[in-house]
Structures are given as structure tokens and as C-alpha cells.
């Protein structure tokens, strides 16, 4: 003992960091009468916030099995949150399992290690609990950890639940490519139809909606979007607010319409069609997209859609497909790497979340 001495404290600490005995005066001894064995307890002295420890081993009856779970009390929807657990007592080895919703009517525990991650798709408060079974099969449960799960903060958009999507959405919003489906919603799960796609692409190519021209030449023909004007497509009225967008991407060769004089504004856009639109917009024309390409100076990727010397990344895109060059050009340029593995799934419809990723990466908007 040192007299006088600064504020000091003795603690006898169990493996679960629970003080079994405490003395707030370093001059006074700390007394402990153990009732169970403890092979890894510690005697801890704390002075002015600085601690030193001394291992203490106690023989005797085994300590009852117990488990302590730790982790954050807040998280975001669709974002992984990690937790850890420490078991003590009983007889090793320890087998851990976890539930991410212990308040459910029938909570399901999933086998895991001393660390575990939970991801929630719904907002609200969820409870995490760990379970441990020792060698003889004795079971113990931790106290529940309440976790408040909130939505992703993504600018004005309140319906973005995937934090990884947010940078792409904000990127195209800040670039003037989209305003969302309402002032506060982006509608990421909605599918994109051809008229919408013309608006997104025209804005992306022109550098904003205000730069999309209302009149000019498209494929050698004059158009004028407005009252008494001229539309080159019979199914797009010159008074339509989207007339200029359709003609803008027609002028740049991004689209040729579905047949002479028709644009077909209503059908949904497939992933194959999206690849063709974006690749043409990036390359400048359809003819500028090479049959074989690479290695790309940035990604090092190469492809060939030439049937005589095929080199394909996607296993569901053939050299004879009209969109072979376009899908592989976007892959080589790291604009889109497919859906999973080597699958592109060209027949799937394009959602607004897919569209955000295509456009943000294809036009290299600031994110």
C-alpha cells in the first residue's frame, strides 16, 4: 500500500469481465470466497484509469456455464452488423449459435462461431441473442441485445434500403439524370420502360435535362418537339414532354426505334436492350463497338464475339446474339459484370436500381 495514493480500485474479474469482488481502496485488501473453479480469472488494479492485471487460478467445482454477447445497439437495413460472444464455465469445447430476432414467436438459432453477423430487411427494433452448448450438452443463453434498425440515409430519397445502391442513385441525381419517381422517392424496384430509358440516356449524354435539344437533325431528318412541330415517330407526339429525349438518342445513334417510324415507348427494357443502349451511348455509335476488344487498359479484360475465335465471359450470351458485343463491351469496361458468376441474364427486365448502376458507371458520374 502507498499512502497517500491516488484513487485506486481492486477487482477480481471472471472470464466474462464481471467483477466477482471489488475494493475501492487500494490500501484495503479485497476478499473473495470462491464457490466454483476459475482457471482464467484476473486480479485487476486500476489507478487513474490505468489497469494492470495478475492471473488467478482457483481449483474446485467447475464454474456454471455462462455466455456474454456484445455488439452495437444500432444498424441500418440491409447492412451487415457483427456481434461477438464469450463463454465461460462448464466443460469445453463450446458450440455457439445465434438468433437475430430473439423476440420472434419461435426464434431460430443458427450455428456459428464466437462471432456472428446479422442483416435485417425490415426497420424497427430487433433482438440478438447468443446460445452456447458445452461438451456435456449443457446450454446457456446470453442476455438479448436490442438493435434499432433504421433506413439508409440517401439524400432526399427515403425508399433506398441498400446502402451500396445509394452512391449510384445520388450520383445520377446530382448529375441531373434523374429526379426520382416523386420528390422523396426513387422507386428502385420499379422496372424501366423505353420512354423512361430515353429520358435517362438523353440527359446522361447531354449533361443534364436543360441541354437536351427540342429541335435539330436526327439521322438526316429534321424534328421539332413542340406545338405544331414534327416528330419522326408516329407513336411519340411532338407535344410530348419526352419527344426531345427520344429524338436526342435517335440523333446520337443510341436507338433506331423498333421499326421504321416507331419508337414503341411503353415496353419494358430488358438487360440485353439496356446493354445495347448504354454501350452505344458510351462508344458513340453501334458500329464503334468492336466485335473483339482488349485487353482494356484499365481492367485488362478482353473478349471476342467473332464465331471464328470466340472469347466470351458470359455463359448465357452466345456469339450469334445481337447483343454479344454490347454486353461484353460493358463487362470489359467494368460497367456491368453480370448478375452472378458468369451469368448476364439478358432476358431479365431492368429495374431502376439496375439502371442507376449502368448509368453511373457507364457515364462515370461523380459519386
N, C-alpha and C positions, 0 to 999 in steps of 0.2 A: 504493500500500500504506500502511496505517496501523499503526504499532507503538507500544504494544501494541494489539491489537484483539480483539474477542470472537470466539468460534468462528464460522468462516465457511467457505463452500464454493462453488466454481465448478462449474457443469455446462454442458456443451454438449448441448442436448436436441434430438432429432429430432421430427418431427411426431407420432410415436406416443408421445411423452413417455418415450422411452427414452434415458437419458444415453449419449452417444457417447464422452464423455471427462469425467473428474472430477478435481478437485483439492480436497483437504480443507484446504488452507492458502491463505488469500486473498493472502498475500504471494508465494506461488509462482505462476507462470503455469501455465495449462492448455494442453497441447499436443494438437493433433488433426491427423492427416493424413488428410483425407477421400479416399475412393476412389470416391464417387459424388456426383452433384449433390444439392443440398439447397436448395430455394427458400424454405423456411419454417422453418428451424431457429432456435433461440434460444440465446443465451448467458445463463445464469441465475446470479445471485449470491444466495446465501441467508445471512442473518445473523440469528441468534437466531430462526429460524423465519419471517422476513420475506424475501420474494424480490422481486427486480427483474430484468427481462429486457431483452435487446437483440437485435433481429432479426439473423440472419446468413444471407446468401445465398452458396451455393457453386455455381459453374458446373462443368460436366463431364458425364460419362456419367450417364444417368438412374438414380435410386435404384431398386433392385429393388422390385417391388410387394409390399406387406405390409398386413396388416389387424389391428387390435386391437379386440376385442369386450369390452364391460363390462356388468355388471348384477349384481343381487343373487344370493346363493347359497341363498336360501330363499324359499319361496312356499307358498300354500295352494291346495288343489284347487279347480277351477272358478273361480279368481280370476286375472285378467289380470296378468302380470308383464312389465315393459318392459325392453328392452336397447338398447344403442347401439353403433355401430361407427365407427371412424375408419380410413380407408385413406390410404396414402401411397406415393410412388414410382410406377413405371410411367408410363403416359400417360393422363391424364383424357380423357373422363369415366369415372366409376366406376359400376358397376351392382352393387347389393348383393342378396344372397339369404340366407335363414336356414333353419336346421332346429332344431326344438325337441327333437329326440331323435336326436342325432348318434351315439349308441351303438347305434341300431337296425341290423338286418342290412343294410337298404337305406335309409339316411336320405334323406328327401325335402327338398330345399331349395325354399323358396317365395320368389318375388321380393318384395322390399320395399325400403325406403329405408335410411338410416343408422340409423333407429330401428325397432324391431320389438317386438311383444308376443306372448307365449306363454301359453296356458291349458291346463292339464293336467286330465284327468278321473280320473287314477289316482294313487295315492300312491307314494312312493319317490323315487329319485334320477334325475333326467333331465339330459341334457347339451345345452346350447345352443351352436351354432357358427354363425359368420357366414362368408360367402363373398363375394369381390369379383372382378369381372372388369373390366379396364381397356379402353380404346378398342381396342387391337390384339387383345384377346381373351385376354391373359394372366390366369391365375386364381391367387388366393391364398386360404388359409383361416386363420381365427383359431384360437387355442387353444380347446378346449372349456371351457365354464363349467358346472361341476356345480351343479345346483339341487336341494335337498332339498325335496320337496313333501309337505306334511303336511295332515291333515284340518282342518276348521273347528272351532274351539272353540265349542261351543254348549251351555253348561250341562252337564247330565248326559247329554245326547244325543250319542252317538258316531257316529251314522249320517247326520248333516247334512253334505252335501258342498257346499252352495251357501251362501256367506256372506250373500247377500242374503235368503235364507229364514230365517236364524236369528232375527232380531229378531221376526218374526211368530210363530214356534214358541215362543220364550221368553215372548213377550207373553201368548199364550193359556195357557201352562203356569203362569206366575206369577199369572194371573187365576183359576186353578182350573178352566179349561175342559177341559184335557186333562192326563193323566198319562203320555202316551206309550203305545206298544204293549207295552213292557217297561220296567222301571226305568231302563234306559240307552239305549233306542232309541225313536225317534219313528215310524219306518216311513213316510217321506214319500211314497214311490211307491205305497203301497197305496191301492186305491180305497175309498171310503166307502160303506157301506150304510145303509139308512134307520134302523135301530136305533141305529147309532153317531151318525148325524146328530141324532137326538132327544136323545141324551145331551149332545152338544156345545152344541146350541141351548138346552136347558133350563138347563144350567149358566151359559151366557152371559147368558140373560135373568134368571136368579135371582140371579146374583152369586156363584156357587160351588155345588159339589155339595151341601153341607150345607144349603143354603137351598131345595133342590128338595123340594116338599111330597109326602108319601106319601099324603095323602088330601085331599079337597076337592070342589069342584064344577067340572065341565068341560062347557061348553055346556048348563048347566041340569041335568046329571045328576051324581049322587054317585059317587065312586070311592074305593077304599081298597086300596092296594097292601100286601099282607102276607098271612100265612096266614089263610085263611077270609075274605079280602077280596073286593072287587068290582073287576073290570076291565071297562071299556067296550068292549074289543076282544077278540074271540074268539081271536085269534092272539097275544095278549100276556097271559101268565098273571099273576094278581095277586101271585104269589110271585117273579116275575122281578125281578132286581135293577134292571132298566131300566123296570119298569112305571111308576114315578113320573115318569121323564123323558118317556115317551111321553104320559102324561096331562097333564103340565105344558104341553107345547107344544100339546096339543089344547085345553087350557083357555084359552090365550092366542091361539088362532086361527091359529097358525103352520101347523098341519096339520088336515085334516079326515078323514084316513085315505084309503085308496084306494077304499073302498066302505063303505056303512053297516055298522058293527060290525067292520071290519077295518082294521088298520094296515099289514099287509104289511112286516114288519121286515127281511126278507132282501134284497130287490132293491137293486142299486147305485143311487146317486143321480147323476143327470145334472146338467150345468151349468145347464140350464133349471130343473130342480127346486130346485137349490141357490139360484138367484136368487129363486125364489118363497118359499122358507123364510126366507132372510135378510131380504128386503125386508119381508115380513110382520112379522118379529120387530122390525125397525127402526121400521116405521111404526105398529105396534100392532095392525094387522088388515089383511086383504086389501082391504077397502073404503077404507082410508086411503091406499092407493097410487093416486095420481091418474092419470087417463087421459092428461092433459097436464100438464107441470110445467116451471117455470123462469121466468126464469133462477135457478139456485141461487145463494144469497147468497155462497157461498164459491167455487164453481168457475165460476159464470157459465154453466153448461150448461143447455140446455133440450131437451125432447123432446115429441112428441105421438104417441100410438098411436091417435089418432082417424082412422079411414079418410077422413073428410071433409077433414081438414087434417093429413096425416102429416108428421112431422118426426122421422126416425129416424137414429140414429148407426150402428147395426149393419146391415150389408148382408145378413146371414143371419137376421135376425129381422123378420117382417112384422107389420103392424098387426093381422092376424087371429090371430096366435099368442097362446095363452093367457098366455104369459109375457112378452109385449111390454112391458107396464108395469113388470114386476119387473126385467127386465134393464136397461132404460133408466133406471129409478129408481136402481139401484145405480151405473150409469155417471154419471149426473148428480151423485150424491153422492160420486163418486170412490172407491167401494168396489171396483169391478172395471171395468177398462177394456177387457176382452176378451182374446182370445188373441194376435192380431196384427192390426195395421191396424184396419180396421173390422169384423173378424170376431169374433163371440162364440162360435161353435161350440157351440150349445146341446145337441147330442146327445152330446157327449163326457162320459165319466164323470168325477166329481170325485175327485181324489186327496187324500190327507191334507195334502200341501203346499198345494194349492189351497184346501182348507178352512181352513188356518191363516190365509191371506191374507184370505179372505172374512170370517172371524170377527174377526180382529184389527182390520181397518179398519172393518167394519160396526159393531162394538160399541166402537170407539175405546179398546181396551185400551192400557195404558202399555207402551211399547216402548223 
